[in-house]
């Protein structure tokens, strides 16, 4: 998943605002620092607290990068957990319900999938695809 940031040169340094996510912005003294800060701001914005039912929007694929618009990829582990949570909430299922649908004996096995840095097996990925046919690894892993 790649989001788009509009970059502005300031008197001292740079600022950037994500075009798809209201309130997601950052700044940096150099372009390198700004880019690192954009990635950090994006990952933090998309990682909602477990108790929240708010969902970030998907990237707007009609936006094209340009001189002042930079594409910033979401960390793959954040993207994976975001998609798990996104589709669960869209289906109006609880974590317990999805855990059962995936054949997990305990809810904790499912909760790890919504946590950052999960590492699902191919078997788990196969089960996820059966429960959420719309789930796509193409959204998780992007070419840089």
N, C-alpha and C positions, 0 to 999 in steps of 0.2 A: 504494500500500500504506500503510495507516494502522495503526500500532501503538498500544497503550494504556498509558499511564503512570498509576500511582496516585500522587497528590501528597499530601504531608504537610507541615503547618506545623510548623516546628521552633522552638526557642527563638530562634535567629537565622537567619532565612531559611526556605528551603523545601528539601525533598528529594523525589525522584521515582524510582520503580522501574518498569521495563517489565514488564507483567504476562505477556507472552508469551516474553520472552527472559531467561532466568536469568542474573543477573550484570550486567545492563544497568541501571545506575542513575546518578544525578547529583544535583547540588544547585545552589542559587543564592541570592543574597542577596535578590533580588526575583523576582516572578512573570515578568517579562520576561526576566531573566537565566536563570531556570530553564527557560523555554520554549526559548530559544536553546541551552542546554546539553543539553536532551532531544533536540533535533534532531541536534546534533553527536554525542552518545553513541550514538544509534540508527544513524546513518550509519556511524560507526566500527565498531560491533558487527557490523553486517551485512556489511561489507566484509572478508571473510576473506582471508588471504594466499593467493596463487595455489597454493601447494603443499598447502594444507589440503583435506581431504575433509569437514570438518565443514560442516554447513549450518544456518543459522538457520531457525527455524520460521516459517511464514507467520502473519500476524496472525489472531487468533481473532475471527471476525466476529460471534460471539454476544455479545461484550462490548460493552456500551453505555456511551457517555460519560455522566458524571454530574458532580455538584459536585466530587468528588475524583478522577475518572477523565478524563484528557484524551487525545484522539486526536492523535497526532503523525505527520504524513506522512513517508515515506521520500523522500529526494531522488530525483527521477525517473531521473537518470543512475545512481545507486546501485541503484535498483530494477531498472533494465534489466539492468545487469551481473550483479546477483544472480540474476535469473531465468535468464539465459543459463547461468550456472555451475550453478544449481540443476537445471535440466532436463538438462544434459550429465551431471552426476554421477548423477542419478536413472536415466538411460538406460545408465549405466556405460560411457560413451564417453570417449575421450581428446580433448584439444583438436585433435589431428591428425585424428582420425576425423571430428569435426564440421566442421573446415575443409574436408575432402574432400567431405562431404555437402552443404555449402553452395556447393561449386564454387570455393573459393578456391585459388589456386595456392600460396600460402604460409601457414604457420600463423600468422604475425604478423597477417595480416588478421583472423583469428578472434580472436586474443588481444586485439585492440583492442576487440572486442565485450564482453569480460569485464572491461575496464578502465573506470575511472570516466571520465566525460565523452566517451564514444563518441557518434558522431552517424551512425547507420546511414541509408542511403538507403532509399527506398521499395522498390527492387528487392531490397535485402538483407533488408528486413522481410518481403517476400513469400517469399524463400527460407527465412528463419527459421521462418515459419509452416508451410512444407512439411515441414521437418525436425522441428519441435516443434509439432505441432498444438495442444497445450495452452497454448502461449504466448499471453498476452493483454495487450494494451496497457492494458486497464482496470486491471490490477494496477500498471502503471507510472505512469500519469497519473491522479491522483485529484482530485476536486473538494475544494477547501478549505472 
